[in-house]
């Protein structure tokens, strides 16, 4: 696997960052982290020329790499700070994982597709991205590593998964698309062991794209 980041890639990345900024992403830290991560590394070579478009692309096993705007938006809402312990549900291609790592997070990521788990683990190792990767059911989370300061869910769930909520630290935040069919991007802020505040970003899906469903017991 050759990891080559040419001037043309960096130029395309700069244009993407400007596009994200124009779409309302304000965090310079998030934008800087996304500039540092070559998105074309995470795509099949046949998509390389399109890697810096604000589009999702297939990555195998009926999964997709998220729109860059989705990655930027979810990351910005979580307000990642250096040293945050972050649980990512749905490693996928590893692109979001790499962005979190570049923000200084300690990333624990779980993937239910064995093909993607193996492929992504190899790629992130080559990129010197230090994250803790797990193969398993995202609904279960990683209980023995809890609590987590932040949880990011990259698949649509019909409701807030109880086990993930239980693994969130008090004062912690979880960003998750909720709903069947089209989902509403939702921020959960845990206030006590049993209670939370909820913020819905119902104007988020301006392009009406959907997240892949979060499935139980499908490892």
Steps between C-alpha positions, in 0.01 A plus 500: 500500500665820380409808699586792275369847571584721202467875459183446296345311790592775744358762266174308474493467878539876542202556270296250700587673827388833352174340387439363850571842647248656261246237608526621859779299663668750731754302704850567369621197697258270319585650161874474570462135606307420182765668289764277658313180406532396133147378425610323182689247714165367622340448161539248223746631238214527249352782712828685557422784260174564687632455854473868591143550387246538777350160428473158656661208317469122534776324697372143475255277692217748423672769711605851403755759598302797633465837330785725619234742626354225720843426648566869559156568648495207742856572610436871549186441706690268735764769564784248525785612724844345533491193719126438463413131518279445197297195399426476129222267388570390144869521412421452131785625285677658799472856366306633799738309729797679346336841539429433868859385553631819341293699749687329783224260606559153642285308256328168565319386188279198431413347162258215432625411149807278522619594150501871587648436844802320351546742210470812714725368774776450242452845348498689830814312608678608181388860564633486858150569632490362854145393577353205687300300247243235591301252295149464636143624537479877526187482714709332770767770504816420698381473859837413654652824363217727617430771591556704185508879480349501153323244280456540126261272313542484122189293423130568544327354808124491569557627855776577750683170572481445877835326527677787327327754723611302806861510376496880467657700783279743690543830319600311186346534155380258236420598140275256317263498200162381634203373304395246240526603137626857524667572830531810714850579621472507879731609781458330837655670804503272805406695813460215753520121485139490377430839342618703204442808288425453133570737211363416156653643185195450282637726227820294472409279203467778249594256226266224634770236514453204731733316735543126475295327771654401830437125525493271803670161520640518149867426559 
